[in-house]
Amino acid sequence: MTQVRVGQDESIESALRRFKRTVSKSGILADAKRHRHFETPIEKKRRKAIAMRKLRRYDKR
């Protein structure tokens, strides 16, 4: 669970920016989007294959 404590002299806007940054780094939104609907085994296999292709492409450089 992501938490951001607001400092005494900190504005709400900067605390909200920090919260958004920590949520994006932790991958919570990506995980929620992935679990938004049921994914068939074929779709899951296709998604993983695409991810591996991307990983291999950046790994060679």
N, C-alpha and C positions, 0 to 999 in steps of 0.2 A: 504494500500500500504506500502510495506516494504522499508525502507530507511536506509542507513548506511553512515554516514559522515566520510570521511577519515581525520584523525588527521594530524597535520602538520609534525610530525616526524614518522608517521605510514607508513608501507610499503603497497603496493597494495595487496600482498598476505594475510596479516593479515586482511585487510579490507574485502577481498573476503571470507575468512574463517568466519568472523563475519556475513557477509551477508548470507552465506549458512546456518549458524546456526539459524539465525532469520527466514529465509524462512522455514526451516524444523520445527521449533517450532510453527510457525503460521499455518502450515498445507496447504499451498498454493499448493504445488506439489501434495499432496494426493488428494486434491479437483480437480485439473486439470486432474489427471489421471482418477478419477471417472467420470468426465464429458467428457472424450475423445470420447466416443461413446454412443449411445442411450441405456438406460437400461430399459428393459421391467418391468412391475409391479411385475412379478414373481421373476425376478432377484433381484429387489430392496428388496422385502420381504425376500428372502433368505439371502441377504447380511445383513439385519438388524437382522435377527434371529441368524446368526452366531456371530454378534457383541454382541448381548445380552447374548449368551452362554458364550462368552469369559469374558464379564463383570461379570456375575454371578459366574464363576469359580474363578476369582480373588477376588471377593467380600466375598466369604465364608471363606477365609484364614485369 
